[in-house]
């Protein structure tokens, strides 16, 4: 455990250096990062409270979140015992703040579009009331700039997936942000024997994600995008001329802006539905 902690601290220093955050460390995935961030804003590093989790008696027990940001992933917050206070407008956001409020949560994802209060405004409001902001940015890479963008905006804790486009170990994640809050989150993480010990991250994930992060920041992303477009163009060329079929590039409608190709056809004329096509692709060798 001592060796594990030393490796974690060394990697954390390098992660902070690479991202421009005050501090950071490797977790067992973005959901684990959100869980640890929630531990930080409730129990902090009070050992009695840390042992007590997820019983929040005597602690702040509410996290405010916008309705558009609710999803199955919000269990990462709720598992710590907190109650999510759901709001829709800036007025409701302000009214929801009380002595029980531990933090504001914000989610950036193509699954959570339509929020009425942006991240900057949410962060300002939280800080005006002395509250931290926990940001779920699990899939918000690319662009590479997002690894530093949100901490520069003043967000207190930002969670990223170590898999996806970072291409690190699939069972890894990052939590970066302000040192005060990152230190409190790390206090709740393995190798310490508290609530989140079950989500222990191994040295293989620590080193693997650190290597992936360094590699990602050295990548020629313009060339990578050209390769992505070339791959999609090969698909478009492959279906060109098929009866009723046409394809087009469409907006991805999320914050990562990876290219997407839409392939469309007349289901009635071809007697082929989308689910049937998906099944044929799974059963065959496309």
C-alpha positions as protocol buffer text, in pm:
chain_id: "A"
residue {
  index: 1
  type: UNK
  ca { x: 0 y: 0 z: 0 }
}
residue {
  index: 2
  type: UNK
  ca { x: 289 y: 239 z: 72 }
}
residue {
  index: 3
  type: UNK
  ca { x: 441 y: 163 z: -271 }
}
residue {
  index: 4
  type: UNK
  ca { x: 96 y: 204 z: -432 }
}
residue {
  index: 5
  type: UNK
  ca { x: 54 y: 545 z: -268 }
}
residue {
  index: 6
  type: UNK
  ca { x: 401 y: 659 z: -377 }
}
residue {
  index: 7
  type: UNK
  ca { x: 329 y: 564 z: -737 }
}
residue {
  index: 8
  type: UNK
  ca { x: -5 y: 744 z: -715 }
}
residue {
  index: 9
  type: UNK
  ca { x: 153 y: 1065 z: -589 }
}
residue {
  index: 10
  type: UNK
  ca { x: 428 y: 1057 z: -854 }
}
residue {
  index: 11
  type: UNK
  ca { x: 174 y: 1002 z: -1132 }
}
residue {
  index: 12
  type: UNK
  ca { x: -50 y: 1273 z: -986 }
}
residue {
  index: 13
  type: UNK
  ca { x: 228 y: 1529 z: -1004 }
}
residue {
  index: 14
  type: UNK
  ca { x: 289 y: 1444 z: -1370 }
}
residue {
  index: 15
  type: UNK
  ca { x: -84 y: 1454 z: -1450 }
}
residue {
  index: 16
  type: UNK
  ca { x: -108 y: 1800 z: -1297 }
}
residue {
  index: 17
  type: UNK
  ca { x: 191 y: 1913 z: -1501 }
}
residue {
  index: 18
  type: UNK
  ca { x: 39 y: 1780 z: -1824 }
}
residue {
  index: 19
  type: UNK
  ca { x: -311 y: 1919 z: -1771 }
}
residue {
  index: 20
  type: UNK
  ca { x: -238 y: 2247 z: -1597 }
}
residue {
  index: 21
  type: UNK
  ca { x: -449 y: 2144 z: -1298 }
}
residue {
  index: 22
  type: UNK
  ca { x: -332 y: 2204 z: -942 }
}
residue {
  index: 23
  type: UNK
  ca { x: -355 y: 1829 z: -874 }
}
residue {
  index: 24
  type: UNK
  ca { x: -485 y: 1503 z: -1015 }
}
residue {
  index: 25
  type: UNK
  ca { x: -471 y: 1127 z: -984 }
}
residue {
  index: 26
  type: UNK
  ca { x: -566 y: 806 z: -1165 }
}
residue {
  index: 27
  type: UNK
  ca { x: -893 y: 641 z: -1066 }
}
residue {
  index: 28
  type: UNK
  ca { x: -1075 y: 321 z: -1160 }
}
residue {
  index: 29
  type: UNK
  ca { x: -1283 y: 503 z: -1423 }
}
residue {
  index: 30
  type: UNK
  ca { x: -1477 y: 827 z: -1468 }
}
residue {
  index: 31
  type: UNK
  ca { x: -1766 y: 700 z: -1252 }
}
residue {
  index: 32
  type: UNK
  ca { x: -1518 y: 626 z: -976 }
}
residue {
  index: 33
  type: UNK
  ca { x: -1384 y: 980 z: -1015 }
}
residue {
  index: 34
  type: UNK
  ca { x: -1735 y: 1119 z: -960 }
}
residue {
  index: 35
  type: UNK
  ca { x: -1785 y: 893 z: -658 }
}
residue {
  index: 36
  type: UNK
  ca { x: -1457 y: 1009 z: -503 }
}
residue {
  index: 37
  type: UNK
  ca { x: -1541 y: 1373 z: -576 }
}
residue {
  index: 38
  type: UNK
  ca { x: -1870 y: 1322 z: -391 }
}
residue {
  index: 39
  type: UNK
  ca { x: -1684 y: 1166 z: -99 }
}
residue {
  index: 40
  type: UNK
  ca { x: -1462 y: 1476 z: -95 }
}
residue {
  index: 41
  type: UNK
  ca { x: -1753 y: 1721 z: -67 }
}
residue {
  index: 42
  type: UNK
  ca { x: -1935 y: 1520 z: 202 }
}
residue {
  index: 43
  type: UNK
  ca { x: -1693 y: 1341 z: 435 }
}
residue {
  index: 44
  type: UNK
  ca { x: -1378 y: 1523 z: 323 }
}
residue {
  index: 45
  type: UNK
  ca { x: -1079 y: 1381 z: 514 }
}
residue {
  index: 46
  type: UNK
  ca { x: -1261 y: 1346 z: 847 }
}
residue {
  index: 47
  type: UNK
  ca { x: -1184 y: 983 z: 930 }
}
residue {
  index: 48
  type: UNK
  ca { x: -1495 y: 930 z: 1138 }
}
residue {
  index: 49
  type: UNK
  ca { x: -1716 y: 1062 z: 857 }
}
residue {
  index: 50
  type: UNK
  ca { x: -1520 y: 864 z: 596 }
}
residue {
  index: 51
  type: UNK
  ca { x: -1584 y: 544 z: 789 }
}
residue {
  index: 52
  type: UNK
  ca { x: -1950 y: 640 z: 817 }
}
residue {
  index: 53
  type: UNK
  ca { x: -2018 y: 671 z: 442 }
}
residue {
  index: 54
  type: UNK
  ca { x: -2269 y: 627 z: 284 }
}
residue {
  index: 55
  type: UNK
  ca { x: -2453 y: 735 z: 599 }
}
residue {
  index: 56
  type: UNK
  ca { x: -2444 y: 1115 z: 571 }
}
residue {
  index: 57
  type: UNK
  ca { x: -2578 y: 1192 z: 919 }
}
residue {
  index: 58
  type: UNK
  ca { x: -2409 y: 1512 z: 1034 }
}
residue {
  index: 59
  type: UNK
  ca { x: -2276 y: 1593 z: 685 }
}
residue {
  index: 60
  type: UNK
  ca { x: -2391 y: 1798 z: 389 }
}
residue {
  index: 61
  type: UNK
  ca { x: -2612 y: 1564 z: 194 }
}
residue {
  index: 62
  type: UNK
  ca { x: -2739 y: 1733 z: -125 }
}
residue {
  index: 63
  type: UNK
  ca { x: -2589 y: 1790 z: -468 }
}
residue {
  index: 64
  type: UNK
  ca { x: -2766 y: 2020 z: -713 }
}
residue {
  index: 65
  type: UNK
  ca { x: -2792 y: 1904 z: -1073 }
}
residue {
  index: 66
  type: UNK
  ca { x: -2983 y: 2022 z: -1379 }
}
residue {
  index: 67
  type: UNK
  ca { x: -3262 y: 1802 z: -1512 }
}
residue {
  index: 68
  type: UNK
  ca { x: -3094 y: 1771 z: -1852 }
}
residue {
  index: 69
  type: UNK
  ca { x: -2796 y: 1608 z: -1683 }
}
residue {
  index: 70
  type: UNK
  ca { x: -2980 y: 1318 z: -1521 }
}
residue {
  index: 71
  type: UNK
  ca { x: -2886 y: 974 z: -1653 }
}
residue {
  index: 72
  type: UNK
  ca { x: -2804 y: 624 z: -1534 }
}
residue {
  index: 73
  type: UNK
  ca { x: -2452 y: 752 z: -1466 }
}
residue {
  index: 74
  type: UNK
  ca { x: -2571 y: 978 z: -1185 }
}
residue {
  index: 75
  type: UNK
  ca { x: -2560 y: 673 z: -959 }
}
residue {
  index: 76
  type: UNK
  ca { x: -2191 y: 762 z: -919 }
}
residue {
  index: 77
  type: UNK
  ca { x: -2307 y: 1058 z: -709 }
}
residue {
  index: 78
  type: UNK
  ca { x: -2602 y: 889 z: -538 }
}
residue {
  index: 79
  type: UNK
  ca { x: -2408 y: 583 z: -420 }
}
residue {
  index: 80
  type: UNK
  ca { x: -2232 y: 801 z: -163 }
}
residue {
  index: 81
  type: UNK
  ca { x: -2572 y: 865 z: -2 }
}
residue {
  index: 82
  type: UNK
  ca { x: -2641 y: 1214 z: -132 }
}
residue {
  index: 83
  type: UNK
  ca { x: -2976 y: 1334 z: -264 }
}
residue {
  index: 84
  type: UNK
  ca { x: -2973 y: 1491 z: -608 }
}
residue {
  index: 85
  type: UNK
  ca { x: -3169 y: 1817 z: -609 }
}
residue {
  index: 86
  type: UNK
  ca { x: -3297 y: 1854 z: -965 }
}
residue {
  index: 87
  type: UNK
  ca { x: -3349 y: 2202 z: -1112 }
}
residue {
  index: 88
  type: UNK
  ca { x: -3401 y: 2350 z: -1458 }
}
residue {
  index: 89
  type: UNK
  ca { x: -3342 y: 2727 z: -1444 }
}
residue {
  index: 90
  type: UNK
  ca { x: -3085 y: 2964 z: -1298 }
}
residue {
  index: 91
  type: UNK
  ca { x: -3348 y: 3091 z: -1055 }
}
residue {
  index: 92
  type: UNK
  ca { x: -3425 y: 2740 z: -937 }
}
residue {
  index: 93
  type: UNK
  ca { x: -3052 y: 2667 z: -910 }
}
residue {
  index: 94
  type: UNK
  ca { x: -3004 y: 2963 z: -676 }
}
residue {
  index: 95
  type: UNK
  ca { x: -3312 y: 2879 z: -468 }
}
residue {
  index: 96
  type: UNK
  ca { x: -3197 y: 2518 z: -422 }
}
residue {
  index: 97
  type: UNK
  ca { x: -2882 y: 2620 z: -232 }
}
residue {
  index: 98
  type: UNK
  ca { x: -2910 y: 2569 z: 144 }
}
residue {
  index: 99
  type: UNK
  ca { x: -2707 y: 2450 z: 443 }
}
residue {
  index: 100
  type: UNK
  ca { x: -2734 y: 2088 z: 322 }
}
residue {
  index: 101
  type: UNK
  ca { x: -2581 y: 2163 z: -20 }
}
residue {
  index: 102
  type: UNK
  ca { x: -2244 y: 1992 z: -68 }
}
residue {
  index: 103
  type: UNK
  ca { x: -2176 y: 2078 z: -433 }
}
residue {
  index: 104
  type: UNK
  ca { x: -2313 y: 2146 z: -779 }
}
residue {
  index: 105
  type: UNK
  ca { x: -2278 y: 1874 z: -1042 }
}
residue {
  index: 106
  type: UNK
  ca { x: -2250 y: 1940 z: -1415 }
}
residue {
  index: 107
  type: UNK
  ca { x: -2242 y: 1690 z: -1704 }
}
residue {
  index: 108
  type: UNK
  ca { x: -2098 y: 1746 z: -2052 }
}
residue {
  index: 109
  type: UNK
  ca { x: -2221 y: 1475 z: -2287 }
}
residue {
  index: 110
  type: UNK
  ca { x: -2425 y: 1423 z: -2603 }
}
residue {
  index: 111
  type: UNK
  ca { x: -2668 y: 1245 z: -2366 }
}
residue {
  index: 112
  type: UNK
  ca { x: -2719 y: 1558 z: -2155 }
}
residue {
  index: 113
  type: UNK
  ca { x: -2791 y: 1841 z: -2398 }
}
residue {
  index: 114
  type: UNK
  ca { x: -3050 y: 2108 z: -2328 }
}
residue {
  index: 115
  type: UNK
  ca { x: -2934 y: 2250 z: -1994 }
}
residue {
  index: 116
  type: UNK
  ca { x: -3042 y: 2610 z: -1930 }
}
residue {
  index: 117
  type: UNK
  ca { x: -2744 y: 2718 z: -1719 }
}
residue {
  index: 118
  type: UNK
  ca { x: -2401 y: 2687 z: -1880 }
}
residue {
  index: 119
  type: UNK
  ca { x: -2089 y: 2563 z: -1708 }
}
residue {
  index: 120
  type: UNK
  ca { x: -1936 y: 2907 z: -1658 }
}
residue {
  index: 121
  type: UNK
  ca { x: -2253 y: 3050 z: -1505 }
}
residue {
  index: 122
  type: UNK
  ca { x: -2301 y: 2741 z: -1290 }
}
residue {
  index: 123
  type: UNK
  ca { x: -1942 y: 2762 z: -1164 }
}
residue {
  index: 124
  type: UNK
  ca { x: -1973 y: 3131 z: -1081 }
}
residue {
  index: 125
  type: UNK
  ca { x: -2295 y: 3077 z: -890 }
}
residue {
  index: 126
  type: UNK
  ca { x: -2147 y: 2785 z: -698 }
}
residue {
  index: 127
  type: UNK
  ca { x: -1835 y: 2979 z: -604 }
}
residue {
  index: 128
  type: UNK
  ca { x: -2039 y: 3283 z: -504 }
}
residue {
  index: 129
  type: UNK
  ca { x: -2199 y: 3055 z: -244 }
}
residue {
  index: 130
  type: UNK
  ca { x: -1876 y: 2884 z: -143 }
}
residue {
  index: 131
  type: UNK
  ca { x: -1965 y: 2558 z: -317 }
}
residue {
  index: 132
  type: UNK
  ca { x: -1744 y: 2335 z: -536 }
}
residue {
  index: 133
  type: UNK
  ca { x: -1838 y: 2214 z: -884 }
}
residue {
  index: 134
  type: UNK
  ca { x: -1800 y: 1850 z: -989 }
}
residue {
  index: 135
  type: UNK
  ca { x: -1783 y: 1809 z: -1367 }
}
residue {
  index: 136
  type: UNK
  ca { x: -1847 y: 1484 z: -1551 }
}
residue {
  index: 137
  type: UNK
  ca { x: -1643 y: 1523 z: -1871 }
}
residue {
  index: 138
  type: UNK
  ca { x: -1594 y: 1148 z: -1923 }
}
residue {
  index: 139
  type: UNK
  ca { x: -1604 y: 1154 z: -2304 }
}
residue {
  index: 140
  type: UNK
  ca { x: -1508 y: 1516 z: -2369 }
}
residue {
  index: 141
  type: UNK
  ca { x: -1180 y: 1428 z: -2539 }
}
residue {
  index: 142
  type: UNK
  ca { x: -1117 y: 1530 z: -2818 }
}
residue {
  index: 143
  type: UNK
  ca { x: -1028 y: 1809 z: -2838 }
}
residue {
  index: 144
  type: UNK
  ca { x: -708 y: 1776 z: -2638 }
}
residue {
  index: 145
  type: UNK
  ca { x: -759 y: 2131 z: -2509 }
}
residue {
  index: 146
  type: UNK
  ca { x: -1045 y: 2003 z: -2293 }
}
residue {
  index: 147
  type: UNK
  ca { x: -789 y: 1839 z: -2065 }
}
residue {
  index: 148
  type: UNK
  ca { x: -702 y: 2187 z: -1939 }
}
residue {
  index: 149
  type: UNK
  ca { x: -1000 y: 2400 z: -2046 }
}
residue {
  index: 150
  type: UNK
  ca { x: -1231 y: 2323 z: -1756 }
}
residue {
  index: 151
  type: UNK
  ca { x: -977 y: 2364 z: -1476 }
}
residue {
  index: 152
  type: UNK
  ca { x: -880 y: 2698 z: -1634 }
}
residue {
  index: 153
  type: UNK
  ca { x: -1247 y: 2794 z: -1604 }
}
residue {
  index: 154
  type: UNK
  ca { x: -1222 y: 2731 z: -1232 }
}
residue {
  index: 155
  type: UNK
  ca { x: -1407 y: 2399 z: -1209 }
}
residue {
  index: 156
  type: UNK
  ca { x: -1305 y: 2233 z: -883 }
}
residue {
  index: 157
  type: UNK
  ca { x: -1302 y: 1866 z: -985 }
}
residue {
  index: 158
  type: UNK
  ca { x: -1318 y: 1723 z: -1338 }
}
residue {
  index: 159
  type: UNK
  ca { x: -1368 y: 1353 z: -1420 }
}
residue {
  index: 160
  type: UNK
  ca { x: -1247 y: 1192 z: -1744 }
}
residue {
  index: 161
  type: UNK
  ca { x: -1253 y: 838 z: -1874 }
}
residue {
  index: 162
  type: UNK
  ca { x: -912 y: 680 z: -1924 }
}
residue {
  index: 163
  type: UNK
  ca { x: -1044 y: 470 z: -2212 }
}
residue {
  index: 164
  type: UNK
  ca { x: -1239 y: 614 z: -2505 }
}
residue {
  index: 165
  type: UNK
  ca { x: -1025 y: 853 z: -2711 }
}
residue {
  index: 166
  type: UNK
  ca { x: -748 y: 878 z: -2453 }
}
residue {
  index: 167
  type: UNK
  ca { x: -694 y: 508 z: -2535 }
}
residue {
  index: 168
  type: UNK
  ca { x: -557 y: 430 z: -2191 }
}
residue {
  index: 169
  type: UNK
  ca { x: -662 y: 124 z: -1988 }
}
residue {
  index: 170
  type: UNK
  ca { x: -1038 y: 81 z: -2023 }
}
residue {
  index: 171
  type: UNK
  ca { x: -1073 y: 39 z: -1644 }
}
residue {
  index: 172
  type: UNK
  ca { x: -907 y: 372 z: -1563 }
}
residue {
  index: 173
  type: UNK
  ca { x: -1004 y: 736 z: -1524 }
}
residue {
  index: 174
  type: UNK
  ca { x: -873 y: 1076 z: -1422 }
}
residue {
  index: 175
  type: UNK
  ca { x: -979 y: 1319 z: -1153 }
}
residue {
  index: 176
  type: UNK
  ca { x: -812 y: 1659 z: -1180 }
}
residue {
  index: 177
  type: UNK
  ca { x: -875 y: 2004 z: -1035 }
}
residue {
  index: 178
  type: UNK
  ca { x: -799 y: 2221 z: -737 }
}
residue {
  index: 179
  type: UNK
  ca { x: -552 y: 2074 z: -491 }
}
residue {
  index: 180
  type: UNK
  ca { x: -779 y: 2126 z: -190 }
}
residue {
  index: 181
  type: UNK
  ca { x: -1053 y: 1909 z: -337 }
}
residue {
  index: 182
  type: UNK
  ca { x: -830 y: 1657 z: -514 }
}
residue {
  index: 183
  type: UNK
  ca { x: -646 y: 1589 z: -187 }
}
residue {
  index: 184
  type: UNK
  ca { x: -980 y: 1527 z: -13 }
}
residue {
  index: 185
  type: UNK
  ca { x: -1091 y: 1293 z: -292 }
}
residue {
  index: 186
  type: UNK
  ca { x: -763 y: 1103 z: -282 }
}
residue {
  index: 187
  type: UNK
  ca { x: -795 y: 1061 z: 95 }
}
residue {
  index: 188
  type: UNK
  ca { x: -1108 y: 853 z: 26 }
}
residue {
  index: 189
  type: UNK
  ca { x: -944 y: 641 z: -244 }
}
residue {
  index: 190
  type: UNK
  ca { x: -744 y: 320 z: -221 }
}
residue {
  index: 191
  type: UNK
  ca { x: -495 y: 239 z: -76 }
}
residue {
  index: 192
  type: UNK
  ca { x: -685 y: 401 z: 210 }
}
residue {
  index: 193
  type: UNK
  ca { x: -945 y: 169 z: 359 }
}
residue {
  index: 194
  type: UNK
  ca { x: -1265 y: 371 z: 326 }
}
residue {
  index: 195
  type: UNK
  ca { x: -1585 y: 371 z: 117 }
}
residue {
  index: 196
  type: UNK
  ca { x: -1418 y: 371 z: -226 }
}
residue {
  index: 197
  type: UNK
  ca { x: -1154 y: 107 z: -144 }
}
residue {
  index: 198
  type: UNK
  ca { x: -1359 y: -130 z: -357 }
}
residue {
  index: 199
  type: UNK
  ca { x: -1260 y: 76 z: -664 }
}
residue {
  index: 200
  type: UNK
  ca { x: -886 y: 30 z: -614 }
}
residue {
  index: 201
  type: UNK
  ca { x: -678 y: 122 z: -918 }
}
residue {
  index: 202
  type: UNK
  ca { x: -373 y: -94 z: -994 }
}
residue {
  index: 203
  type: UNK
  ca { x: -22 y: 20 z: -1078 }
}
residue {
  index: 204
  type: UNK
  ca { x: -82 y: -110 z: -1430 }
}
residue {
  index: 205
  type: UNK
  ca { x: -368 y: 138 z: -1477 }
}
residue {
  index: 206
  type: UNK
  ca { x: -170 y: 421 z: -1316 }
}
residue {
  index: 207
  type: UNK
  ca { x: 129 y: 378 z: -1545 }
}
residue {
  index: 208
  type: UNK
  ca { x: -82 y: 286 z: -1848 }
}
residue {
  index: 209
  type: UNK
  ca { x: -304 y: 592 z: -1826 }
}
residue {
  index: 210
  type: UNK
  ca { x: -10 y: 823 z: -1761 }
}
residue {
  index: 211
  type: UNK
  ca { x: 163 y: 687 z: -2073 }
}
residue {
  index: 212
  type: UNK
  ca { x: -160 y: 724 z: -2274 }
}
residue {
  index: 213
  type: UNK
  ca { x: -201 y: 1083 z: -2156 }
}
residue {
  index: 214
  type: UNK
  ca { x: 154 y: 1175 z: -2255 }
}
residue {
  index: 215
  type: UNK
  ca { x: 111 y: 1007 z: -2593 }
}
residue {
  index: 216
  type: UNK
  ca { x: -224 y: 1176 z: -2654 }
}
residue {
  index: 217
  type: UNK
  ca { x: -80 y: 1521 z: -2590 }
}
residue {
  index: 218
  type: UNK
  ca { x: 198 y: 1450 z: -2844 }
}
residue {
  index: 219
  type: UNK
  ca { x: -43 y: 1325 z: -3111 }
}
residue {
  index: 220
  type: UNK
  ca { x: -95 y: 1514 z: -3437 }
}
residue {
  index: 221
  type: UNK
  ca { x: -471 y: 1554 z: -3393 }
}
residue {
  index: 222
  type: UNK
  ca { x: -523 y: 1718 z: -3733 }
}
residue {
  index: 223
  type: UNK
  ca { x: -369 y: 1413 z: -3899 }
}
residue {
  index: 224
  type: UNK
  ca { x: -582 y: 1186 z: -3680 }
}
residue {
  index: 225
  type: UNK
  ca { x: -898 y: 1365 z: -3792 }
}
residue {
  index: 226
  type: UNK
  ca { x: -793 y: 1325 z: -4155 }
}
residue {
  index: 227
  type: UNK
  ca { x: -759 y: 952 z: -4091 }
}
residue {
  index: 228
  type: UNK
  ca { x: -1106 y: 939 z: -3932 }
}
residue {
  index: 229
  type: UNK
  ca { x: -1258 y: 1117 z: -4231 }
}
residue {
  index: 230
  type: UNK
  ca { x: -1075 y: 882 z: -4469 }
}
residue {
  index: 231
  type: UNK
  ca { x: -1222 y: 583 z: -4284 }
}
residue {
  index: 232
  type: UNK
  ca { x: -1573 y: 725 z: -4310 }
}
residue {
  index: 233
  type: UNK
  ca { x: -1522 y: 814 z: -4675 }
}
residue {
  index: 234
  type: UNK
  ca { x: -1435 y: 450 z: -4746 }
}
residue {
  index: 235
  type: UNK
  ca { x: -1768 y: 352 z: -4592 }
}
residue {
  index: 236
  type: UNK
  ca { x: -1949 y: 616 z: -4799 }
}
residue {
  index: 237
  type: UNK
  ca { x: -1779 y: 493 z: -5116 }
}
residue {
  index: 238
  type: UNK
  ca { x: -1870 y: 135 z: -5029 }
}
residue {
  index: 239
  type: UNK
  ca { x: -2245 y: 205 z: -5021 }
}
residue {
  index: 240
  type: UNK
  ca { x: -2245 y: 447 z: -5315 }
}
residue {
  index: 241
  type: UNK
  ca { x: -2480 y: 334 z: -5589 }
}
residue {
  index: 242
  type: UNK
  ca { x: -2677 y: 91 z: -5372 }
}
residue {
  index: 243
  type: UNK
  ca { x: -3055 y: 125 z: -5433 }
}
residue {
  index: 244
  type: UNK
  ca { x: -3216 y: 408 z: -5227 }
}
residue {
  index: 245
  type: UNK
  ca { x: -2897 y: 450 z: -5018 }
}
residue {
  index: 246
  type: UNK
  ca { x: -2728 y: 784 z: -4954 }
}
residue {
  index: 247
  type: UNK
  ca { x: -2479 y: 903 z: -4695 }
}
residue {
  index: 248
  type: UNK
  ca { x: -2377 y: 1238 z: -4546 }
}
residue {
  index: 249
  type: UNK
  ca { x: -2154 y: 1379 z: -4274 }
}
residue {
  index: 250
  type: UNK
  ca { x: -2362 y: 1510 z: -3984 }
}
residue {
  index: 251
  type: UNK
  ca { x: -2294 y: 1712 z: -3671 }
}
residue {
  index: 252
  type: UNK
  ca { x: -2221 y: 1493 z: -3372 }
}
residue {
  index: 253
  type: UNK
  ca { x: -2420 y: 1728 z: -3146 }
}
residue {
  index: 254
  type: UNK
  ca { x: -2181 y: 1688 z: -2856 }
}
residue {
  index: 255
  type: UNK
  ca { x: -1870 y: 1858 z: -2724 }
}
residue {
  index: 256
  type: UNK
  ca { x: -1609 y: 1622 z: -2862 }
}
residue {
  index: 257
  type: UNK
  ca { x: -1684 y: 1692 z: -3228 }
}
residue {
  index: 258
  type: UNK
  ca { x: -1567 y: 1359 z: -3365 }
}
residue {
  index: 259
  type: UNK
  ca { x: -1682 y: 1309 z: -3727 }
}
residue {
  index: 260
  type: UNK
  ca { x: -1993 y: 1103 z: -3791 }
}
residue {
  index: 261
  type: UNK
  ca { x: -2134 y: 957 z: -4113 }
}
residue {
  index: 262
  type: UNK
  ca { x: -2506 y: 901 z: -4154 }
}
residue {
  index: 263
  type: UNK
  ca { x: -2606 y: 619 z: -4390 }
}
residue {
  index: 264
  type: UNK
  ca { x: -2975 y: 618 z: -4488 }
}
residue {
  index: 265
  type: UNK
  ca { x: -3197 y: 403 z: -4702 }
}
residue {
  index: 266
  type: UNK
  ca { x: -3563 y: 333 z: -4779 }
}
residue {
  index: 267
  type: UNK
  ca { x: -3655 y: 52 z: -4540 }
}
residue {
  index: 268
  type: UNK
  ca { x: -3978 y: -39 z: -4721 }
}
residue {
  index: 269
  type: UNK
  ca { x: -3824 y: -66 z: -5066 }
}
residue {
  index: 270
  type: UNK
  ca { x: -3525 y: -268 z: -4946 }
}
residue {
  index: 271
  type: UNK
  ca { x: -3725 y: -467 z: -4689 }
}
residue {
  index: 272
  type: UNK
  ca { x: -3446 y: -395 z: -4443 }
}
residue {
  index: 273
  type: UNK
  ca { x: -3489 y: -215 z: -4111 }
}
residue {
  index: 274
  type: UNK
  ca { x: -3210 y: -60 z: -3904 }
}
residue {
  index: 275
  type: UNK
  ca { x: -3230 y: -334 z: -3633 }
}
residue {
  index: 276
  type: UNK
  ca { x: -3211 y: -599 z: -3907 }
}
residue {
  index: 277
  type: UNK
  ca { x: -2904 y: -431 z: -4057 }
}
residue {
  index: 278
  type: UNK
  ca { x: -2740 y: -416 z: -3715 }
}
residue {
  index: 279
  type: UNK
  ca { x: -2810 y: -786 z: -3664 }
}
residue {
  index: 280
  type: UNK
  ca { x: -2668 y: -875 z: -4007 }
}
residue {
  index: 281
  type: UNK
  ca { x: -2350 y: -683 z: -3925 }
}
residue {
  index: 282
  type: UNK
  ca { x: -2319 y: -868 z: -3595 }
}
residue {
  index: 283
  type: UNK
  ca { x: -2383 y: -1209 z: -3750 }
}
residue {
  index: 284
  type: UNK
  ca { x: -2166 y: -1162 z: -4055 }
}
residue {
  index: 285
  type: UNK
  ca { x: -1814 y: -1049 z: -4136 }
}
residue {
  index: 286
  type: UNK
  ca { x: -1853 y: -693 z: -4259 }
}
